């Protein structure tokens, strides 16, 4: 297990989780999405890319500029339909957002790895990020949990990242980026992956990757 993450890095990890998680969780048609989409539409990609932690400035700027264009110049209905195709259905999701789909032999939600995550959270006194029936290993929920741990339980962050999130995030986000036909979600996947891999590399985290069944 890696050592403790520095306080300055903890703030940056929290920022990454809090900023990115809602885009995986909130349907663009919901009223709650308006503020976050307006925020993206109003950013200066050059400045924001320079400030974005753990990621090469050029890549961060490119992703943020693409996301901004997609929101500011694109059709909101196209964004809504892409979200529903990727996250809701009714057709099969091209890249399901749950870790157990990739790490469980049966490729199911609520699989063994999700059960292990929930057990670990219970042992550590961590609350679920949702009260509904969404599996806890949803990428958006896990990003939100990452932010919470960085802020309130930093002594658990390395363990959480090494044993639960980073074990599948890179694999999933590569598939998700390929599956995304809308530039907003493609760029979101690239930026999220680069951020998580940047955290891993900067902090010297050691991840044992499992076999993927999908």
C-alpha positions in Angstrom: 0.0 0.0 0.0 1.4 3.4 -0.9 2.0 6.1 1.6 -0.2 9.1 2.4 -1.0 11.6 -0.3 0.2 15.2 0.3 -2.3 17.8 1.5 -2.0 19.9 -1.7 -2.6 16.8 -3.8 -5.7 16.0 -1.7 -7.3 19.3 -2.6 -6.6 18.6 -6.3 -8.0 15.1 -6.0 -11.2 16.5 -4.4 -11.5 19.1 -7.2 -11.2 16.4 -9.9 -13.9 14.2 -8.2 -16.3 17.0 -7.5 -16.0 18.5 -11.0 -16.2 15.4 -13.1 -18.6 13.2 -11.1 -21.8 15.1 -12.0 -21.3 14.8 -15.7 -21.5 11.0 -15.4 -24.4 11.1 -13.0 -26.8 13.9 -14.1 -29.0 13.5 -17.1 -28.7 16.7 -19.3 -32.5 16.9 -19.4 -32.7 17.4 -15.7 -32.9 20.9 -14.2 -29.9 20.2 -12.1 -27.8 19.9 -15.2 -28.4 23.4 -16.4 -25.9 25.1 -14.0 -23.1 22.7 -14.6 -23.5 22.9 -18.4 -23.6 26.7 -18.3 -20.4 26.6 -16.3 -18.7 24.5 -18.9 -20.0 26.8 -21.7 -18.5 29.9 -19.9 -15.0 28.6 -19.1 -11.8 29.8 -20.7 -10.3 26.5 -21.8 -6.8 28.0 -21.9 -6.9 29.2 -18.3 -8.9 26.2 -17.0 -6.5 23.8 -18.9 -3.5 25.4 -17.2 -5.1 25.1 -13.8 -6.3 21.5 -14.3 -4.3 19.2 -12.0 -2.5 15.9 -12.9 -3.0 16.4 -16.6 -0.7 17.8 -19.3 -1.9 21.4 -20.0 -2.4 20.9 -23.7 -4.5 17.8 -23.3 -6.6 19.4 -20.6 -7.2 22.5 -22.7 -8.1 20.4 -25.7 -10.7 18.4 -23.7 -12.2 21.4 -22.0 -12.4 23.3 -25.3 -14.2 20.4 -26.9 -16.6 20.1 -24.1 -17.3 23.8 -24.2 -18.0 23.8 -27.9 -20.3 20.8 -27.6 -22.4 22.6 -25.0 -22.2 26.2 -26.3 -22.7 25.4 -30.0 -24.3 22.0 -30.0 -27.8 20.8 -29.8 -28.9 20.1 -26.2 -31.2 17.4 -27.5 -28.3 15.5 -29.0 -26.5 15.6 -25.7 -29.6 14.3 -23.9 -30.0 11.4 -26.3 -26.3 10.5 -26.1 -26.5 10.4 -22.3 -29.5 8.2 -22.5 -27.8 5.9 -25.0 -24.7 5.6 -22.9 -26.2 5.5 -19.4 -29.9 4.8 -19.5 -31.0 2.5 -22.3 -33.4 0.8 -23.2 -30.9 -0.6 -25.6 -27.8 -2.3 -24.2 -25.2 0.3 -23.0 -22.1 0.1 -25.2 -19.8 0.7 -22.2 -21.7 0.2 -18.9 -20.5 2.5 -16.2 -20.2 -0.1 -13.4 -16.9 -1.8 -12.4 -18.3 -5.2 -11.8 -19.4 -5.5 -15.4 -15.8 -5.7 -16.4 -14.2 -7.4 -13.4 -16.9 -10.0 -12.5 -16.6 -13.3 -14.4 -20.4 -13.1 -15.2 -20.2 -9.5 -16.3 -23.1 -8.4 -14.1 -24.0 -5.3 -12.1 -23.9 -5.9 -8.3 -21.2 -8.4 -8.9 -18.4 -9.6 -6.6 -16.3 -6.5 -6.9 -19.2 -4.2 -6.2 -20.0 -6.3 -3.1 -16.4 -6.0 -2.0 -16.5 -2.2 -2.4 -19.7 -1.9 -0.3 -18.2 -4.2 2.4 -15.0 -2.1 2.5 -17.0 1.1 2.8 -19.1 -0.4 5.6 -15.9 -1.5 7.4 -14.4 2.0 7.1 -17.6 3.8 8.1 -18.2 5.4 4.7 -21.8 6.1 3.6 -23.2 5.2 0.2 -23.1 8.1 -2.3 -26.7 7.3 -3.2 -29.9 6.1 -1.5 -31.4 4.6 -4.6 -30.6 1.2 -6.1 -27.8 2.3 -8.3 -24.7 0.0 -7.8 -22.1 1.8 -5.7 -19.4 1.0 -8.3 -20.8 3.4 -10.9 -18.0 5.6 -12.2 -19.8 8.8 -11.2 -20.5 7.6 -7.7 -16.9 6.5 -7.3 -15.6 9.8 -8.4 -17.8 11.5 -5.9 -16.7 9.1 -3.2 -13.1 9.8 -4.1 -13.7 13.5 -3.5 -15.3 12.8 -0.2 -12.5 10.6 1.0 -9.9 13.1 -0.1 -11.6 15.8 2.0 -12.8 13.9 5.1 -10.9 10.5 5.2 -7.6 11.1 3.5 -5.9 8.2 5.3 -8.1 5.9 3.2 -7.5 7.5 -0.2 -4.6 5.4 -1.4 -6.4 2.2 -0.5 -9.6 3.3 -2.2 -7.8 4.3 -5.4 -5.4 1.3 -5.5 -7.9 -1.4 -4.6 -11.3 -0.1 -5.9 -11.2 2.7 -8.5 -8.0 2.5 -10.5 -8.4 -1.2 -10.9 -10.9 -0.7 -13.7 -11.2 3.1 -14.5 -8.6 3.1 -17.3 -10.1 0.1 -19.0 -13.6 1.4 -18.7 -12.8 5.0 -19.8 -10.9 3.8 -22.9 -14.0 1.8 -23.9 -16.3 4.6 -23.0 -14.3 7.1 -25.1 -14.5 4.8 -28.1 -18.3 4.3 -27.6 -19.1 8.0 -27.3 -20.3 9.4 -30.6 -20.8 12.9 -29.0 -17.7 15.1 -28.5 -18.7 16.1 -25.0 -18.7 12.6 -23.6 -15.7 11.5 -25.6 -13.7 14.4 -24.2 -15.1 13.9 -20.7 -13.8 10.3 -20.8 -10.4 11.3 -22.0 -10.1 14.1 -19.4 -11.3 11.8 -16.6 -8.9 9.0 -17.6 -5.9 11.4 -17.9 -6.8 12.9 -14.4 -7.0 9.5 -12.7 -3.9 8.1 -14.4 -2.1 11.4 -13.5 -3.0 11.0 -9.8 -1.7 7.4 -10.0 1.6 8.4 -11.6 2.2 11.6 -9.5 1.5 9.9 -6.2 3.3 6.6 -7.1 0.2 4.4 -6.5 0.6 0.7 -7.1 -2.3 -0.9 -8.8 -2.7 -4.7 -9.4 -4.9 -5.0 -12.4 -7.4 -7.8 -12.5 -8.5 -9.9 -15.5 -11.3 -8.1 -17.5 -14.1 -10.2 -18.8 -15.5 -7.5 -21.0 
